[in-house]
Amino acid sequence: MSLRPINTYIQSMQRSGIRRIMDSATSPDILHLEVGQPDFPTPEPAIRAACEAASEKKGLYTRYTPNMGYLSLRRSLAKKLKEDNNIITTENQILVTPGANYGIMIVFSVLLNKGDEVLVPDPGYVNYAHLPPQYGGVVARYPLHEHDGFVHRIEAIAENITPKTKVIVHNSPSNPTGSVCSELYVKKLVEIARSHNLYILSDETYEHIVFDGKHFSPAQYDTDGRVVSIFSFSKSYAMTGWRVGYIVSNELISGALVKQQELCVSCAPSISQIAAEAALGVDHQHINKMVEHYRRRRDIAMSILKKHGLHSYTPQGAFYVLIDISSTGMDSDTFADSLLSDQRVALAPGATFGPTAGKYVRVSLAADDKVVAEGLEKVCNFIKANSKKSNIPFSKQGEAG
């Protein structure tokens, strides 16, 4: 007798191309440009605080924490939100989570009923599209275009709102494009959500990693509690493995979120919460130094792409850039697999970020300068060697689009 089928959606769901490549790229000679993981150490005060908490003789910090997270951490986060994001909130509206990805998941689980539509950016982070159907939601997309630097346009949102739309996903700085939304756009986004009675899920994981412009949190312009903001310690404090994020919402949503968290994981890891609170006390110069390294790598990448005629836009934040590979005639998965096999360079296939991104690959600049430079040279030369546009000088191909 055969076993009864498991969840059909999960069975048919494609794995993230980022993780698929990452799992294949195990050889020590591979240049890693696939995953968005800072190559800097966690701040020393955070590590020290975690070690002290873990070794506390009575084991006070190796037990469950409150479902919402330690009160002291949430109070520190409320202070940070006021100072960095101009968001006025209370500790009862902040839920500490085991990472921002999990935060995205439970926000969808709380906001969505069967048939509710979620508008996600295209290109956009893979989780935005993969998670809503698990809670009965339907995914629709609003386009971002390479020809204007993947800048978010409010018209693209307005044109795709339907009577079923319930949530707009906002991500700035953007993964995978690196675009940063202007204050005017963010204000208009909140206005259009208010006029259509929609929620905004604002993923602000890369809030501090901005090269050009400034980061603006939608919640600072929200007067009726329709913005749910998700933040992370992973990128700003190089704490990917510690798994700490947090969600800011109105009290009704926050109450529902904490019930979900209680059922799923009880609480974020206690020791990680201690480390996160210590990280908040680190001078912003620590973050600024990391951002300057990312800015330099961004500039190195742009210089190489321009040299090879493959530059089409300049990312304003995060640490990613999309590269058009359409001249090769390969789909992004084939390109990424072939590049890994032939050139020992790992990067993310664009198709994992949405239907319009299949002609791109995403390069992560969260790697050493030499790895970025050597890896991008290999990417560009691989594109050149496999280009199908033999009638167009390669140096002009990047300028044609």
DAMOMO-V722084 format. One record per helix or strand. SS is the DSSP state (alpha for helix, beta for strand). FROM is the first residue (numbers start at 1). TO is the last residue. Records with the same first field share a line. If there is no record, write none. Layout:
SS: FROM-TO, FROM-TO
This chain:
alpha: 8-12, 17-24, 44-54, 71-85, 91-93, 100-111, 126-135, 146-148, 154-158, 183-195, 218-221, 240-242, 251-264, 270-280, 285-307, 326-328, 332-343, 350-353, 355-357, 369-385, 394-400
beta: 31-32, 94-97, 117-122, 138-143, 165-171, 199-203, 210-210, 227-232, 245-248, 317-317, 320-324, 345-346, 348-349, 360-364
